[in-house]
Amino acid sequence: MGSAVIGEGGCLSPHVVMPLRDHMRLVWHAPYKGVTRLRVSAWTCHCRATLYELCHAGGQAFIRRTLQLDDNRQVHETYRWPIREADDVWRALLSGKAR
């Protein structure tokens, strides 16, 4: 069973591990334009090409994925979930059980 790697190469934020063979596939959408205020409560290390953030807004939570490709950034978000459910999905993402 995988777990997030912290401190790799001097980084302070976790890195996600490789997805497991039978991982849950998350559905990614264009960012919702109606959110004006949100709080990022957790994030992965920005040294990788893909950055993940656990975001809270309006009593719900979601995961934001940013692909950092040269001068092009592509941002996608998951569905909104109750906060506890989003926390479970966040842990699954970090451990390779979701992607």
C-alpha positions in Angstrom: 0.0 0.0 0.0 1.5 3.4 -1.0 1.6 6.6 0.9 2.6 10.2 0.1 6.3 10.9 0.0 7.4 13.9 2.1 10.8 15.5 2.1 12.0 14.0 -1.2 14.8 16.2 -2.6 14.3 18.7 0.2 10.7 19.4 -0.5 8.3 20.1 2.4 5.0 19.3 0.7 4.0 15.7 -0.1 4.5 14.1 -3.5 1.8 11.7 -4.8 2.9 8.1 -5.3 2.3 6.2 -8.6 -1.3 5.2 -9.0 -2.2 1.6 -8.0 -3.4 -0.7 -10.8 -7.0 -0.6 -9.6 -7.1 3.1 -8.5 -10.3 5.1 -8.5 -10.5 7.4 -11.6 -11.5 10.9 -10.7 -13.6 13.0 -13.1 -11.9 16.3 -13.9 -13.8 19.4 -15.1 -13.0 22.9 -16.1 -12.9 25.2 -13.0 -16.3 26.3 -11.8 -16.5 30.1 -12.4 -19.0 30.8 -9.6 -16.5 30.4 -6.8 -15.2 33.8 -5.7 -13.7 32.7 -2.3 -12.0 29.5 -1.5 -9.4 28.2 1.0 -6.7 25.8 0.0 -6.1 23.5 3.0 -3.6 21.0 1.6 -1.4 20.8 -1.5 1.3 18.6 -3.1 4.8 19.8 -3.9 5.1 22.3 -6.8 8.3 20.7 -8.0 6.4 18.1 -10.0 4.6 18.9 -13.3 1.2 18.1 -11.7 0.2 20.0 -8.6 -2.9 19.0 -6.6 -4.7 21.2 -4.0 -7.5 20.3 -1.6 -9.9 23.3 -1.7 -12.8 24.4 0.5 -15.6 26.7 -0.6 -19.2 27.2 0.5 -19.2 24.3 3.0 -17.9 21.8 0.4 -14.5 20.7 -0.8 -12.9 19.6 -4.1 -9.5 18.8 -5.5 -7.9 21.1 -8.0 -5.3 19.7 -10.4 -2.8 22.0 -12.2 -0.6 20.7 -15.0 2.4 23.0 -15.2 3.6 22.5 -18.8 6.3 25.1 -19.8 4.4 28.4 -20.2 1.0 26.6 -20.3 -1.0 25.9 -17.2 -4.0 23.6 -17.4 -6.4 23.7 -14.4 -9.1 21.1 -13.7 -11.3 20.4 -10.7 -13.3 17.5 -9.3 -16.9 17.5 -8.2 -17.8 19.2 -4.9 -18.2 16.8 -2.0 -19.0 17.1 1.7 -15.7 18.0 3.4 -15.2 14.6 5.1 -15.7 12.8 1.8 -13.3 15.1 0.0 -10.7 14.5 2.8 -11.1 10.7 2.1 -10.6 11.3 -1.7 -7.5 13.5 -0.9 -5.9 10.7 1.1 -6.7 8.2 -1.7 -5.1 10.5 -4.2 -1.9 10.9 -2.1 -1.6 7.2 -1.6 -2.1 6.1 -5.2 -5.7 4.8 -4.7 -7.2 7.6 -6.8 -6.1 9.7 -9.8 
